[in-house]
């Protein structure tokens, strides 16, 4: 019980500290909320400038979705959520290294890998605010939310899809502990995820082998399921192949990520490389 209390205090401390940092610059939240609408308007404008009045018709034929604004808004909101989770742990570690406070985390009454995961909770609070603020008004106005059950189902799918990203984030954190520089690797992983997830286009535009490769990414299945639920009005069975694949990834990726982090951290401690440079 005492161990649980210590962990709870550590979690509260991380949450309060990070939320105070976020709230120093609250206007960033409004920028994130506005971004999906801005990108959606940009893509709609490009489509109309190219195809004219036939733009929506062409879009519906190629994607199966008749509302391009909703399609792009949902995709951009999920993209922002993915970006936050992928880079948060790595950049939090690097920030602590540069501040000279990284080593102090080893004095905390909790495993360091757990502390870095705790950094995701305050940032996820901001992410949830952004997701709700950007998608709910558009969904409500479009009339695609047929029932609260569908919305809760969509939220559950989203939460399940974030678990594999947690594993990827831990693997990226391992590289930061070892090599001290997150930028190159994090940017590469983010680029691959953005390209293969289909946030802004159906994956059918790619060759079959690219579509097959995209199946190892949890975000591919999340965006596909949410579009079926929220945009196409289709039911998604608990035995749906996409949902079962997402469940398997939600188990596999965190295990791989935790193993990678603990191994690289152990190696860095053994070599005396838990330092700024």
C-alpha positions as CSV (number, residue, x, y, z in Angstrom):
1,X,0.0,0.0,0.0
2,X,2.8,2.4,0.8
3,X,4.4,1.7,-2.6
4,X,1.1,2.6,-4.2
5,X,0.9,5.9,-2.3
6,X,4.5,6.7,-3.4
7,X,3.6,6.1,-7.0
8,X,0.5,8.2,-6.7
9,X,2.5,11.1,-5.2
10,X,5.0,10.8,-8.1
11,X,2.2,10.7,-10.6
12,X,0.6,13.8,-9.1
13,X,3.9,15.6,-8.9
14,X,4.6,15.0,-12.6
15,X,1.1,16.0,-13.6
16,X,1.0,19.2,-11.7
17,X,4.5,20.3,-12.9
18,X,3.7,19.6,-16.6
19,X,0.3,21.2,-16.5
20,X,1.8,24.3,-14.9
21,X,4.3,24.5,-17.8
22,X,1.5,24.0,-20.3
23,X,-0.7,26.7,-18.7
24,X,2.1,29.3,-18.9
25,X,1.3,29.5,-22.6
26,X,-2.4,28.6,-22.9
27,X,-2.8,30.1,-26.3
28,X,-1.0,27.1,-27.7
29,X,-4.1,25.1,-26.9
30,X,-6.2,27.4,-29.1
31,X,-3.7,27.0,-31.9
32,X,-4.0,23.2,-31.8
33,X,-7.8,23.5,-31.8
34,X,-7.7,25.7,-34.8
35,X,-5.2,23.7,-36.8
36,X,-7.6,20.9,-37.9
37,X,-10.0,23.4,-39.2
38,X,-7.3,25.3,-41.0
39,X,-5.9,22.2,-42.7
40,X,-9.3,20.9,-43.6
41,X,-10.2,24.3,-45.2
42,X,-6.8,24.2,-47.1
43,X,-7.4,20.8,-48.5
44,X,-11.0,21.6,-49.4
45,X,-9.9,24.7,-51.2
46,X,-7.2,22.9,-53.1
47,X,-9.8,20.3,-54.2
48,X,-12.3,22.9,-55.4
49,X,-9.6,24.9,-57.2
50,X,-8.6,21.7,-59.2
51,X,-12.0,20.0,-59.8
52,X,-14.4,22.9,-59.3
53,X,-18.0,21.9,-58.5
54,X,-17.2,18.2,-59.1
55,X,-14.7,18.2,-56.2
56,X,-17.0,16.7,-53.6
57,X,-18.3,14.2,-56.0
58,X,-14.8,13.0,-56.9
59,X,-13.8,13.0,-53.3
60,X,-16.8,10.8,-52.3
61,X,-16.1,8.4,-55.2
62,X,-12.5,7.9,-54.2
63,X,-12.9,7.8,-50.4
64,X,-16.4,6.6,-49.8
65,X,-17.0,9.7,-47.6
66,X,-19.3,12.5,-48.7
67,X,-18.1,15.1,-46.2
68,X,-14.5,16.1,-47.0
69,X,-14.4,18.7,-44.3
70,X,-15.2,16.1,-41.6
71,X,-12.8,13.6,-43.2
72,X,-9.9,16.0,-43.0
73,X,-10.8,17.4,-39.6
74,X,-10.9,14.0,-38.0
75,X,-7.6,13.0,-39.7
76,X,-5.8,16.1,-38.6
77,X,-7.1,15.8,-35.0
78,X,-5.8,12.2,-34.8
79,X,-2.5,13.3,-36.4
80,X,-2.0,15.8,-33.6
81,X,-2.8,13.2,-31.0
82,X,-0.3,10.8,-32.5
83,X,2.4,13.4,-32.8
84,X,2.1,14.3,-29.1
85,X,2.4,10.7,-27.9
86,X,5.3,9.8,-30.2
87,X,7.5,12.7,-29.3
88,X,6.5,13.5,-25.8
89,X,8.6,11.0,-23.8
90,X,11.7,11.5,-25.9
91,X,11.6,15.2,-25.8
92,X,10.8,15.2,-22.1
93,X,13.9,13.2,-21.4
94,X,16.0,15.4,-23.5
95,X,14.6,18.5,-21.8
96,X,15.5,17.1,-18.4
97,X,19.0,16.2,-19.7
98,X,19.6,19.8,-20.9
99,X,18.3,21.2,-17.6
100,X,20.6,19.0,-15.6
101,X,17.8,17.3,-13.7
102,X,17.7,14.0,-15.6
103,X,19.7,12.1,-13.0
104,X,17.5,13.3,-10.2
105,X,14.7,11.1,-11.5
106,X,16.7,8.0,-10.3
107,X,16.1,9.2,-6.7
108,X,12.3,9.1,-7.2
109,X,10.3,6.2,-5.5
110,X,9.3,4.8,-8.9
111,X,11.0,3.2,-11.9
112,X,12.2,5.7,-14.4
113,X,10.4,4.1,-17.3
114,X,7.1,4.7,-15.3
115,X,8.0,8.3,-14.6
116,X,8.5,9.0,-18.3
117,X,5.1,7.4,-19.1
118,X,3.6,9.6,-16.4
119,X,4.7,12.6,-18.5
120,X,2.1,11.5,-21.1
121,X,-0.9,12.0,-18.8
122,X,-0.8,15.8,-18.5
123,X,0.0,16.1,-22.2
124,X,-2.8,13.7,-23.0
125,X,-5.2,16.0,-21.1
126,X,-4.4,18.7,-23.5
127,X,-4.7,16.2,-26.4
128,X,-8.2,15.1,-25.2
129,X,-9.3,18.8,-25.0
130,X,-8.1,19.4,-28.5
131,X,-9.8,16.3,-29.9
132,X,-13.1,17.0,-28.3
133,X,-13.0,20.7,-29.2
134,X,-12.2,20.0,-32.8
135,X,-14.3,16.9,-33.6
136,X,-17.4,17.2,-31.5
137,X,-18.8,20.5,-33.0
138,X,-18.3,19.1,-36.6
139,X,-19.7,15.7,-35.7
140,X,-22.7,17.3,-34.0
141,X,-23.3,19.7,-36.9
142,X,-23.0,17.0,-39.5
143,X,-25.5,14.7,-37.6
144,X,-23.2,11.6,-37.8
145,X,-23.4,10.9,-34.1
146,X,-26.4,8.5,-34.0
147,X,-26.1,7.7,-30.3
148,X,-23.8,8.3,-27.3
149,X,-23.0,4.6,-27.5
150,X,-21.3,5.1,-30.8
151,X,-19.3,8.0,-29.4
152,X,-18.2,6.0,-26.4
153,X,-17.2,3.1,-28.7
154,X,-15.2,5.5,-30.8
155,X,-13.4,6.9,-27.6
156,X,-12.6,3.3,-26.6
157,X,-11.1,2.5,-30.0
158,X,-9.0,5.7,-29.8
159,X,-7.8,4.8,-26.3
160,X,-6.9,1.3,-27.4
161,X,-5.0,2.7,-30.4
162,X,-2.9,5.0,-28.2
163,X,-1.4,2.0,-26.2
164,X,0.8,0.8,-29.1
165,X,2.0,4.4,-29.5
166,X,3.1,4.3,-25.9
167,X,5.4,1.3,-26.7
168,X,6.9,3.1,-29.7
169,X,7.4,6.2,-27.5
170,X,9.3,4.1,-24.9
171,X,11.5,2.7,-27.7
172,X,12.3,6.2,-28.9
173,X,13.0,7.2,-25.3
174,X,15.6,4.4,-25.0
175,X,17.5,5.9,-28.0
176,X,17.5,9.3,-26.3
177,X,18.9,7.9,-23.1
178,X,21.6,6.2,-25.1
179,X,22.4,8.7,-27.8
180,X,21.1,12.0,-26.3
181,X,19.5,13.3,-29.5
182,X,15.8,12.7,-30.2
183,X,15.2,14.9,-33.3
184,X,16.4,12.7,-36.2
185,X,14.8,9.4,-35.1
186,X,11.6,10.9,-33.8
187,X,11.1,12.9,-37.1
188,X,11.8,9.8,-39.2
189,X,9.2,7.7,-37.2
190,X,6.7,10.4,-37.3
191,X,7.1,10.8,-41.1
192,X,6.6,7.0,-41.6
193,X,3.5,7.0,-39.4
194,X,2.0,10.1,-41.2
195,X,2.7,8.6,-44.6
196,X,1.3,5.1,-43.9
197,X,-1.7,5.9,-41.6
198,X,-3.9,7.4,-44.2
199,X,-4.9,10.5,-42.2
200,X,-5.6,12.5,-45.4
201,X,-6.2,9.9,-48.1
202,X,-7.3,6.3,-48.4
203,X,-4.5,3.8,-48.4
204,X,-5.8,2.3,-51.6
205,X,-3.9,5.0,-53.5
206,X,-0.7,3.0,-52.7
207,X,0.5,-0.2,-54.1
208,X,-0.6,-3.4,-52.4
209,X,2.7,-3.9,-50.6
210,X,2.6,-0.5,-49.1
211,X,-1.0,-1.1,-47.8
212,X,0.2,-4.4,-46.3
213,X,3.1,-2.7,-44.6
214,X,0.8,-0.1,-43.1
215,X,-1.0,-2.8,-41.2
216,X,1.7,-2.9,-38.6
217,X,0.8,0.6,-37.5
218,X,-1.9,1.0,-35.0
219,X,-2.9,4.4,-36.3
220,X,-3.9,2.8,-39.7
221,X,-6.6,0.7,-37.9
222,X,-7.7,3.5,-35.6
223,X,-8.4,5.9,-38.4
224,X,-10.1,3.2,-40.5
225,X,-12.4,2.2,-37.6
226,X,-13.3,5.7,-36.6
227,X,-14.2,6.6,-40.2
228,X,-16.4,3.6,-40.4
229,X,-18.1,4.5,-37.1
230,X,-18.3,8.3,-37.4
231,X,-18.3,9.1,-41.1
232,X,-19.8,6.1,-42.9
233,X,-22.3,5.2,-40.2
234,X,-21.2,1.6,-40.2
235,X,-21.2,-0.7,-37.2
236,X,-18.0,-2.3,-36.2
237,X,-18.2,-5.7,-34.6
238,X,-16.0,-6.6,-31.6
239,X,-14.7,-9.4,-33.9
240,X,-13.8,-7.0,-36.7
241,X,-10.3,-7.9,-38.1
242,X,-9.1,-4.3,-37.6
243,X,-10.1,-4.3,-34.0
244,X,-8.5,-7.6,-33.3
245,X,-5.3,-6.5,-35.0
246,X,-5.3,-3.3,-33.0
247,X,-5.7,-5.3,-29.8
248,X,-2.7,-7.5,-30.7
249,X,-0.6,-4.4,-31.4
250,X,-1.8,-2.9,-28.1
251,X,-0.2,-5.8,-26.3
252,X,2.9,-6.3,-28.5
253,X,4.2,-2.7,-28.8
254,X,4.3,-1.8,-25.1
255,X,6.1,-5.0,-24.3
256,X,8.7,-4.4,-27.0
257,X,9.0,-0.7,-26.0
258,X,9.5,-1.5,-22.3
259,X,12.1,-4.2,-23.1
260,X,14.0,-1.8,-25.3
261,X,14.0,1.0,-22.8
262,X,15.1,-1.1,-19.8
263,X,17.9,-2.7,-21.9
264,X,19.3,0.6,-23.2
265,X,19.0,2.3,-19.9
266,X,20.8,-0.6,-18.2
267,X,23.6,-0.3,-20.8
268,X,23.8,3.4,-20.3
269,X,24.1,3.0,-16.5
270,X,26.7,0.3,-16.9
271,X,28.8,2.6,-19.2
272,X,28.3,5.7,-17.0
273,X,26.5,7.5,-19.9
274,X,23.5,8.8,-18.0
275,X,24.5,12.3,-18.7
276,X,23.7,15.4,-20.7
277,X,26.2,14.6,-23.5
